[in-house]
Amino acid sequence: AGGAVKDKVAPVGPNYFSTFDLYYNGWTFQPCSWVTNCRITVSWPAATDDKGIASYEVTRTFGGKSTKTILKPNVTSFVDTAVNPDYSYTYKVVAKDLAGNVSQGFTRTTYVGRIGFYCQRS
């Protein structure tokens, strides 16, 4: 039986977020209002695969709707600039290898709260 052996092994990782920061106007825990655009930065360690990583897929879920962003294999961070107080945001990152196999990835949910005139992250 000739031919190439297909890659059936999914990538490993990312298994955690190395950065999960919430900023308001470039400063952590600064005063914000309903019109302030907050920012969540998510980063992760590179995934591994015997044949190579083709891309990362970030799924952002907010208000029951999910959007996916495909990133190049050398990009291991994602910045969400459409974040506002009093909502929960979920981020899942998976790696895809050159054969299309998908890792289990990692998921985290955060609630962007508001205490008085200050925002917080959980």
Rosetta blueprint (number, residue, H / E / L):
1 A L
2 G L
3 G L
4 A L
5 V L
6 K L
7 D L
8 K L
9 V L
10 A L
11 P L
12 V E
13 G L
14 P L
15 N L
16 Y L
17 F L
18 S L
19 T E
20 F E
21 D E
22 L E
23 Y E
24 Y E
25 N L
26 G L
27 W E
28 T L
29 F L
30 Q L
31 P E
32 C L
33 S L
34 W L
35 V L
36 T L
37 N L
38 C E
39 R E
40 I E
41 T E
42 V E
43 S E
44 W L
45 P L
46 A L
47 A L
48 T E
49 D L
50 D L
51 K L
52 G L
53 I E
54 A E
55 S E
56 Y E
57 E E
58 V E
59 T E
60 R E
61 T E
62 F E
63 G L
64 G L
65 K E
66 S E
67 T E
68 K E
69 T E
70 I E
71 L E
72 K L
73 P L
74 N L
75 V L
76 T L
77 S E
78 F E
79 V E
80 D E
81 T E
82 A E
83 V E
84 N L
85 P L
86 D L
87 Y E
88 S E
89 Y E
90 T E
91 Y E
92 K E
93 V E
94 V E
95 A E
96 K E
97 D E
98 L L
99 A L
100 G L
101 N L
102 V E
103 S L
104 Q L
105 G L
106 F E
107 T E
108 R E
109 T E
110 T E
111 Y E
112 V E
113 G E
114 R E
115 I E
116 G L
117 F L
118 Y E
119 C E
120 Q E
121 R E
122 S L
